[in-house]
Structures are given as C-alpha cells and as structure tokens.
Amino acid sequence: MAKTSPTEFFNQVKAETAKVIWPTRRETVMTGVMVMIMTTILAVFFLAVDSFFEGVVHALLRLAQ
C-alpha cells in the first residue's frame, strides 16, 4: 500500500469536501423541526404504552392480594 504524504492527504480531503452537497439553512431547520415533532409523538406514544402496562400490572397485583 502506497504511503500518502500529509500534504497530499489534505489536498484529497479538500477535494472530497468540495464534492459534498451541503444542506441549505431551510433544509436544516425543517429537518430539526421534523425531528422535534417525531420525538414528541414518540414520547407521547411510549408514555401511553407505559401507562397502559402500569395499569395492567397494578390490576394483576391487586388480584394477587
């Protein structure tokens, strides 16, 4: 395997970075908003599921007494 000099490495990194298509500010904000919305929806869903199972466990424990 050929060794790459530090200068050549940084030139390659610069060339690859120039090929990247960076998101616009609007795309970044919209993605952040969607992440927050989905996180909130999932948090509410898991709260509901957890509350349901908590109720089931409490009912079963009351039956065992």
N, C-alpha and C positions, 0 to 999 in steps of 0.2 A: 504494500500500500504506500503510495507516494505521500511524502510529508508536505504539508501546506504551511507556508510562511505566515506569520501573523498579519503582515500587510495584505497578502493575497486573501487570507481568510476574511478580513474586514471589508475588502473590496467585494467579495462574494456576498457577504451579509448585506452590504449596501445595495447591491444589485437585486437581491431577493426581496429586500424590504420595499424597493421601488415597484415591484410587481404586485404588492398587496393592494387590494381594493378596500380602503378604509370606509367604514360606515359614516353616513352624514350625521350631523347633530340630531336631526329629526328622527332618523332611524334609531339612534342610540336612546333617545328619550322615549320613543314608542316601545322599544324593547324593554326598557326599565319599567314603564307603566304596566306592560303586559305581565312582567314577572311579578310585580306587586299585586296585581289583580289575581293571578293564578295562585300566588302564595296565600292570599286572603281566602279564596274559595277553598283551597285545600285545608287550611287551618279550621275553617268552619265545618267542613265535612268531617275531619278527624275528631273535632270536638263533639259532633253529633254521634258519631260511631262510638267514641269512648263513653259518652254519657249513656247511650243505649246499653252497652255491655256492663257498665257500672250498675245500672238498674237491674239487669238480669242477674248479676252476681249477688246484689243485695237481696233480691227476691229469693234466690236459691238459699242464701244464708239464713233468711227468716224461716224458710221451710225446714231447715235442718235443726232449728232450735226447739 
